[in-house]
């Protein structure tokens, strides 16, 4: 009887250890892939080295690939000595996040956008490239836990 019990115990353990749910990946969080920070003035795209002083400039965080299983994004935009940047909240609705600013004087500036994600899927998203370059800046991902994640995007630009 002990041998039969041992046999079935080992059989069940083997089945449990070798069986997985193929659909688990269907619930994993996929983080967006950011490709650039784009500046526009009156609908025209500007080079990062050609931002006019004293004008209201729109800035958009461009995505190469949208994220999934994220129900909320919190965007914190900052740039020392630049006016009008405001925090933004957004859902994953396919619209790239946009903000605006006025640079009060000529010079070189660094814009930082910190994106905090609230997951609606399995958290702790696996990011194979935690840091990568975009034109004039970088994107760095960090996992804050099973429910939240974070990306920090920086871009240097020149105001003339």
C-alpha positions, 0 to 999 in steps of 0.5 A: 500500500505504501508503494502504491501511495508513493507511486501516485504521490510521485506521479502527481508531483511530476504532473504538477511540476511539468504542467503550466498554464499557456494562457498565463502570458495573456495576463502579463503587463506589457510596458509601452516602448517610447521612441522620442520626445517630439516638440511642435510649434503651431503644428510644425515639428521642431528640432530639439536644437531649434526651440524658440524662446518665449513661445508656447511649445507642445511636447509629446511623448511618442510611443513606438509600441503601446502598453497593455494591461495598464489601467492608468498612467501618471505623467510627471513632467519637469524641466528646471526654469521652464514654465507651464508643465503640469502633471497629467493622468491618462488611461491607455487610450492610444493617445500619446501624452502631450504637454506644453511649456514656455522657455523664458530664455535661451539655453540648454534644458533637460526635460524629464518625464516620469511615468508611473504605471498602475497595472491591471494584469500580472505585475513585475513586467519583465523588461529585457532592456531596462535602459535605452537611448532615444534621440537626445536622451534616454528611457529607463524602466524600473519595476516598483512592484507587482502593482506599479511600474515606472519609466523615466524619460529624459531629453535635452533640447536647446532654446534659441 
